[in-house]
Amino acid sequence: MHPYISGIIGIIAGLAILKYRRQVKEMMGDINFAEKYLGMGGTYTIILIIGVLTVIFSIMHMFGGLGSFLGGLFGWLIPGNKK
């Protein structure tokens, strides 16, 4: 799939997560570790973070920055890649 098409789909999905986070939370229920470590409303916070990261990573994918970002971050895991 072309990066622009998948990027736009990712942006739309991320914005939908942000807009409908209450319905997403009701569908999923509470996320125990989020409620424990982030306090009351931690589930909403995690859903918000996931939505924002989805939008950011989709924009990075559209413009070719995601591959270099992940390569720099996790490139040492690839066999034969010496850094």
Backbone as JSON, one array per atom type, in Angstrom:
{
  "sequence": "MHPYISGIIGIIAGLAILKYRRQVKEMMGDINFAEKYLGMGGTYTIILIIGVLTVIFSIMHMFGGLGSFLGGLFGWLIPGNKK",
  "N": [[0.85, -1.17, 0.0], [0.49, 2.22, -0.7], [2.46, 4.73, 0.93], [1.18, 7.19, 1.5], [-1.54, 6.62, 1.42], [-1.85, 4.64, 3.43], [-0.92, 6.18, 5.54], [-2.84, 8.22, 5.72], [-5.07, 6.67, 6.38], [-4.19, 5.77, 8.88], [-4.04, 8.22, 10.27], [-6.73, 8.98, 10.28], [-7.77, 6.84, 11.78], [-6.43, 7.26, 14.24], [-7.45, 9.8, 14.96], [-10.12, 9.09, 15.22], [-9.97, 7.39, 17.41], [-9.27, 9.28, 19.34], [-11.52, 10.97, 19.28], [-13.66, 9.24, 19.96], [-13.02, 8.16, 22.48], [-14.32, 7.68, 24.89], [-16.32, 5.81, 24.23], [-14.64, 3.78, 23.34], [-13.36, 3.12, 25.73], [-15.55, 2.21, 27.22], [-16.16, -0.05, 25.72], [-13.83, -1.6, 25.99], [-13.33, -1.69, 28.72], [-11.85, -1.23, 32.02], [-8.33, -0.58, 32.16], [-6.14, -2.2, 34.01], [-3.39, -1.77, 34.85], [-3.0, 0.84, 34.03], [-4.85, 2.28, 35.54], [-3.77, 1.76, 38.01], [-1.11, 2.86, 37.97], [-1.37, 5.39, 36.82], [-3.4, 6.55, 38.14], [-6.8, 7.56, 38.96], [-8.82, 7.54, 36.11], [-6.87, 6.69, 34.41], [-7.14, 4.88, 32.33], [-8.43, 6.35, 30.33], [-6.37, 8.13, 29.82], [-4.34, 6.46, 28.77], [-5.63, 5.6, 26.42], [-5.83, 8.05, 25.12], [-3.09, 8.64, 24.75], [-2.39, 6.52, 23.03], [-3.95, 7.16, 20.78], [-2.85, 9.69, 20.02], [-0.17, 8.93, 19.5], [-0.63, 7.2, 17.37], [-1.5, 8.97, 15.38], [0.84, 10.59, 15.14], [2.84, 8.67, 14.38], [1.71, 7.82, 11.98], [1.85, 10.12, 10.39], [4.63, 10.36, 10.32], [5.19, 8.02, 8.89], [4.01, 8.62, 6.42], [5.71, 10.57, 5.38], [8.15, 9.35, 5.27], [9.76, 9.19, 7.53], [9.43, 7.35, 9.54], [10.66, 4.85, 9.12], [13.42, 5.43, 9.27], [13.51, 6.38, 11.87], [12.7, 4.13, 13.41], [14.7, 2.37, 12.57], [16.99, 3.58, 13.6], [16.39, 3.39, 16.27], [15.89, 0.66, 16.84], [17.75, -0.69, 15.33], [19.99, -2.08, 16.14], [19.08, -4.56, 16.79], [18.86, -6.04, 14.51], [20.31, -8.71, 12.84], [23.68, -8.62, 11.77], [23.78, -5.93, 11.43], [25.84, -3.55, 12.34], [26.46, -1.2, 14.73]],
  "CA": [[0.0, 0.0, 0.0], [1.25, 3.46, -0.79], [2.59, 5.34, 2.27], [0.21, 8.26, 1.73], [-2.85, 6.02, 1.7], [-1.83, 4.04, 4.77], [-0.77, 7.27, 6.5], [-4.15, 8.87, 5.89], [-5.9, 5.73, 7.13], [-3.72, 5.81, 10.27], [-4.45, 9.5, 10.87], [-8.18, 8.89, 10.52], [-7.97, 5.91, 12.9], [-5.98, 7.93, 15.46], [-8.41, 10.83, 15.31], [-11.34, 8.41, 15.67], [-9.69, 6.96, 18.79], [-9.34, 10.47, 20.2], [-12.89, 11.48, 19.35], [-14.56, 8.27, 20.57], [-12.31, 7.45, 23.54], [-15.26, 7.23, 25.92], [-16.92, 4.58, 23.73], [-13.57, 2.77, 23.33], [-13.17, 2.7, 27.12], [-16.71, 1.41, 27.61], [-16.08, -1.33, 25.02], [-12.7, -2.36, 26.5], [-13.31, -1.78, 30.17], [-10.7, -0.6, 32.65], [-7.0, -1.15, 31.99], [-5.73, -2.22, 35.42], [-2.1, -1.14, 35.13], [-3.15, 2.28, 33.83], [-5.54, 2.81, 36.71], [-2.87, 1.64, 39.16], [0.05, 3.73, 37.91], [-1.72, 6.74, 36.4], [-4.47, 7.04, 39.0], [-8.16, 7.52, 38.45], [-8.85, 8.04, 34.74], [-5.68, 6.24, 33.7], [-7.54, 4.21, 31.09], [-8.65, 7.41, 29.35], [-5.06, 8.67, 29.48], [-3.67, 5.51, 27.87], [-6.32, 5.66, 25.13], [-5.42, 9.32, 24.54], [-1.7, 8.49, 24.3], [-2.4, 5.63, 21.86], [-4.49, 7.93, 19.66], [-1.88, 10.69, 19.6], [0.96, 8.24, 18.89], [-1.07, 6.68, 16.07], [-1.46, 10.1, 14.44], [2.23, 10.98, 14.92], [3.53, 7.65, 13.6], [1.14, 7.82, 10.63], [2.45, 11.25, 9.69], [6.02, 9.99, 10.06], [5.18, 7.01, 7.83], [3.68, 9.28, 5.16], [6.82, 11.37, 4.87], [9.36, 8.55, 5.24], [10.57, 9.32, 8.73], [9.21, 6.26, 10.49], [11.66, 3.81, 8.89], [14.71, 5.85, 9.81], [13.36, 6.47, 13.32], [12.73, 2.78, 13.98], [16.01, 1.8, 12.28], [17.92, 4.13, 14.57], [16.01, 2.97, 17.62], [15.97, -0.8, 17.0], [18.65, -1.24, 14.33], [20.95, -2.99, 16.76], [18.47, -5.88, 16.91], [18.93, -6.73, 13.22], [21.6, -9.4, 12.71], [24.56, -8.1, 10.74], [23.78, -4.47, 11.46], [26.76, -3.15, 13.41], [26.47, 0.23, 15.02]],
  "C": [[0.9, 1.23, 0.0], [1.31, 4.14, 0.58], [1.58, 6.45, 2.54], [-1.16, 7.7, 2.08], [-2.88, 5.42, 3.09], [-1.65, 5.11, 5.85], [-2.09, 7.97, 6.77], [-5.1, 7.97, 6.67], [-5.5, 5.73, 8.61], [-4.12, 7.09, 10.98], [-5.94, 9.48, 11.2], [-8.47, 7.97, 11.71], [-7.56, 6.56, 14.22], [-6.94, 9.01, 15.91], [-9.73, 10.23, 15.79], [-11.16, 7.9, 17.1], [-9.8, 8.13, 19.74], [-10.77, 10.96, 20.37], [-13.81, 10.54, 20.14], [-13.9, 7.51, 21.72], [-13.24, 6.98, 24.66], [-15.91, 5.91, 25.5], [-15.89, 3.45, 23.68], [-13.37, 2.23, 24.74], [-14.33, 1.84, 27.59], [-16.66, 0.03, 26.96], [-14.98, -2.21, 25.63], [-12.77, -2.6, 28.0], [-12.07, -1.09, 30.73], [-9.41, -1.34, 32.31], [-6.34, -1.06, 33.36], [-4.41, -1.52, 35.68], [-2.17, 0.37, 34.96], [-3.84, 2.92, 35.03], [-4.63, 2.78, 37.93], [-1.77, 2.7, 39.13], [-0.28, 5.17, 37.52], [-2.86, 7.33, 37.23], [-5.83, 6.93, 38.34], [-8.2, 8.18, 37.07], [-7.65, 7.62, 33.92], [-6.0, 5.54, 32.39], [-7.77, 5.24, 29.99], [-7.31, 8.01, 28.9], [-4.32, 7.77, 28.52], [-4.32, 5.54, 26.49], [-5.94, 6.95, 24.41], [-4.0, 9.23, 23.99], [-1.63, 7.61, 23.05], [-2.91, 6.37, 20.63], [-3.5, 8.94, 19.13], [-0.68, 10.03, 18.92], [0.6, 7.65, 17.53], [-1.03, 7.78, 15.02], [-0.02, 10.47, 14.11], [2.97, 9.97, 14.06], [2.99, 7.56, 12.18], [1.7, 8.96, 9.8], [3.91, 10.95, 9.36], [6.11, 8.97, 8.93], [4.91, 7.65, 6.47], [4.89, 9.97, 4.55], [8.16, 10.65, 4.97], [10.23, 8.62, 6.47], [10.46, 8.16, 9.69], [10.27, 5.18, 10.33], [13.01, 4.19, 9.47], [14.64, 5.98, 11.33], [13.45, 5.09, 13.96], [14.07, 2.09, 13.72], [17.06, 2.31, 13.26], [17.65, 3.63, 15.98], [16.25, 1.48, 17.83], [16.92, -1.46, 16.01], [19.65, -2.23, 14.89], [20.39, -4.39, 16.92], [18.58, -6.7, 15.63], [20.29, -7.39, 13.1], [22.41, -8.83, 11.54], [24.62, -6.59, 10.68], [24.65, -4.03, 12.63], [26.76, -1.65, 13.55], [27.41, 0.52, 16.14]]
}
